[in-house]
Amino acid sequence: MSLDIRRVLVADGISSECSDRLRQAGLKVTETGKLSVDQLIEMLQGYDALLVRSATQVTGAVFDGCRRLKLVGRAGTGTDNIDTQAATKHGVIVMNTPGGNTVSAAEHTCVLITALSRQLAAACSSLKDGHWKRSAFVGSELYGKTLAVLGLGRIGRQVAHRMSAFGMKVTGYDPIVTAEAARQFGVEKRELDDIWSDADYITVHTPLIPQTKRLISADSLSRCKRGVRVVNVARGGIVDEAALLAALESGQCAGAGLDVFAEEPPTDLRLVRHPAVICTPHLGANTGEAQRRVAVELAEQIVSAVTGGPLEGVVNGAGVTDALSPANKPYVTLGKALGVLLSPGLGTQVDKCQLQIITAGREMAERQACLRAGLLVGLLTGHGGEVNLLSAAPLAAELGVAVSLSEHTAGDPGAGGGTVTARLTTADGADTTAVTGTLRGEQATLLELYEAQFETGVTLQGRMMFFQEDGHPNALVELITALAAADARPMSVLASVSTSGATQILAVRLPQGQPQLQQLDHTKLYLQTDF
């Protein structure tokens, strides 16, 4: 699905190659330096996308105040300077470039590990001061030592690969990487509790999230062997800096290599000035190659999104990544259309409603996530702020709409590649609305609404009106007469199959214009909408 992005604001000194690529694609680009939150909100009123590095803070206030914004791109890996939860609530895509700085960050980590092993920074400083103290700087070999890598993503794997070449034994921890997968890149996976005791060096490569904050703590350092060395080229806050300083002063920790800090730049310089610490000012991704790579990668991802290509690097698209794929657009469109048809049943009693989604046929079952995302958008539009594929699920949770997915395996799955049925039940269980649809080619088609079945199906396209009739034999004639009197000139009128006891539905496709119909005796308007 293509994103309607025309104007882009580029902040934080991202390489000009990013802006150049975007302009070549026909986008209007403005480059600026770091902005305060207030300045950012004011400037973003005229922009669809914002691109940053790590300096600009994209807070919840930015998303609240910039309703035109559709995308925030981070030229780099970490997105802790972007409030992704607020972005998702407002339907704004957050995109990063996870692979662009991998090599640079991994190399910087390895440099710090090797420098710590030979006290290079202290030895260099001593010699520059005019001292020749060889005996004061006895190092240690890396060969045969154990390196614990916490976080086995792209950077952690590259560090493991490089340090294995020094003859180090590499252990690792990552909750989503299997032991077999870890073995394939030379790492012995362990559980976190088991990793501390034999580590000579510990390096962290995780995002800063609640689960990883102060991952290196007083407790974990106390469980390490005496003389352990710690490296952090990931994010400040993963290492408890007060605990690390105490461990350095006690000798429990023999050294630390730090590129990132909880506060940047740090104002408490005790840790930075400790003689056993080698520190750099957040240089992990600060190479010319990495900066050009992430700039170009981000620009290419945005151009792909704008031109209807694959959406890559989406940080806040968990659960809807497939729905954002162009290949799945027909299933999302079907879901939206069915959600719109259900929406009158939602009324004002939103809290604690239940939405049950049942698919029949393998093709529909494989795309339940896409159908769910589309259904929520169609159902909830008009019940909150911006409702799109990203914001619909959080809005549903906020409104108390419970969603369940199931698969119907018995019997004929129906037309095309199967069918999808959605049932909406109010909180008290007294009112239930149901709709069933399918795809004919790539066209959303209605098969059943309120148990009223359409034998040939209703193509959900253009401007349409749906009426409920009371079963009177003159109901259809009455409606057609009223449409003619209003000069509506319907393109088609389809009636559901007459079934005893079921509400009958009349589906009318119209050209442009909204006819004003007088009160009818045997039909009432259920929904008028544009598909």
Secondary structure, DSSP 8 states (H G I E B T S, - for coil): ------EEEE-TT--HHHHHHHHHTT-EEEE-----HHHHHHHGGG-SEEEE-SSS-B-HHHHHH-TT--EEEESSS--TTB-HHHHHHTT-EEEE-TTTTHHHHHHHHHHHHHHHHTTHHHHHHHHHTT---GGGG-----TT-EEEEE--SHHHHHHHHHHHTTT-EEEEE-TTS-HHHHHHTT-EE--GGGTSTT-SEEEE-----TTTTTSB-HHHHHTS-TTEEEEE-S-TTSB-HHHHHHHHHHTSEEEEEES--SSSS-S--TTTT-TTEEE-SS-TT-SHHHHHHHHHHHHHHHHHHHTT----SBSS-TTTTTTTSGGGHHHHHHHHHHHHHHHHHHTT--TT-EEEEEEESHHHHTTHHHHHHHHHHHHHTTSSSS-STTTHHHHHHHHT-EEEEEEE-SS---STT-EEEEEEE-TTS--EEEEEEEEETTEEEEEEETTEEEEEEEE--SEEEEEEE-S-TTHHHHHHHHHHHTT---SEEEE----TTS-EEEEEEE-SS-------SSEEEEEEEE-
